[in-house]
């Protein structure tokens, strides 16, 4: 293994003068080279041409015989000089439909009028901060963490009952089909690019909607790239006034409400599929329940007033506190079967920061939208499945620091296999990992990547060419996803709007040192005008 290098070495090696350039590494064949070749071919006799033809054919066979991957912009390309790939043909995936915005906006107007007419009491509940050194809150502690009077609890229960009575029926003509929904935007779009690349790498052929707050959060050129992958960008601002939602935790639920799909797999931007999730829709557990949730680390920490307010008990109770809380980095939802509970969860999120997030969570770890989904299902007594397998925490190699959570495939719980890597701690983005001297997406100069930051838990891994995931855990996880994630990262770094020359070279250098990849450029493809085809041979 090569000796560690410092950042000065990196800059010298790459001889960079434009770290934010979007253009990929250029072919070594310039105009002078083409002129020489044309001259050679013009004056060559038949014997020379025959030799050149045989040589070109042998080079072609060499590249054709390697097991290779290529970046996203070339996955759907055709022709003999494209790198071989086992990835599904993205151009065959039908783009999600684009229903008129007016009917969906009208549906939201109906829901908003119901929500506005029935606010909980009090109108604002402070978000208590639990001292982590006190450990997991006991039942007695939870009684005191949320300050709500019996009078206010009764008033909130009455308002909740009114909301449930007035929830509209499922709008039959608005939604259709199955698909994946992801919330991105701003810096989270960089994490989403990795997750979406992995989605196609593991074989998913479902259409995808990538939601953002508004146009200002879109990366220029990215949405056009996504369309080639059977994915479309959508904006919440087109359907609702976003000024009504004060916290980003409130946005997730509305991407599901406004999605054109009837049946939805929702993924957070930092939730990386490591097994094809398409199979969930055809599983017995989904056909039976229509809603699937995954567990969090800890038990439910809701206020004892919660069961009373949502109408599942006639007095304050700790009945939910022995149940596992939910982790909403991924969830599956059939809107036709669970429309009213979805609308009720939207009510909890509408009043989330000022009331329901605290009522449901008591201000402990995980405060936000995650437990609004099971709370709504319980309130309406609708069936759902919560995955029984515990989370597997993934650690950074050589440390005892966690990097993410592996969630299980729900389709076969007797033979559990991993399906999602929720990267809730260190998020996978090639710019966050490897970019030296890059600016943030908003143009500010405050971005410091892991390779630049000595305090980063993976700084030495980036500098020295070490794996990020601990290999000791591979038997527990059941698969080694890291090389494939790096293939996606290399694709984004080298041939997408997210990449630049420096990050591309850094990604390839890391993959070569750490995993043994080999990168070869097909000069014949470049010569014949197919562009820069750099294939990565898997070790």
Secondary structure, DSSP 4 states (H G I P E B T S, - for coil): -PPP--HHHHHHHHT-S-TT--PPPPPS--HHHHHHHHHHHHH--HHHHHHHHHHHHHHHHHHHTS-EE--HHHHT--STTSPP--S--GGGSPPPP---HHHHHHHHHHHHHHHHHS--SSS--------GGG-SPPHHHHHHHS---HHHHHHHHHHHHHHHHHPPPP-TTT--SEEEEEE--TTHHHHHHHHHHHHHHTT----EEEEESSGGGSPTTHHHHHHTTTEEEEEGGGTS-GGG--SGGGHHHHHHHH-S-SEEEEEETTEEESS-GGGGGGSHHHHHHSEEEEEEEEE----TTHHHHTTSSSS---TTTTSEEEEEEEEEEETTTTHHHHHHHHHHHHTIIIIIHHHHHTT-TT-SSTTHHHHHHHHTT---EE--SPPEEEEBTTSS-EEEEEEE-TT-TTS--EEEEE-SSS---HHHHH-SSPPPTTS-S----TTT-TTSTTHHHHHHT--SB-GGGHHHHSS--HHHHHHHHHHHHHHSTT--HHHHHHHHHHHHHHH--EEEE-HHHHHTT----EEEE--
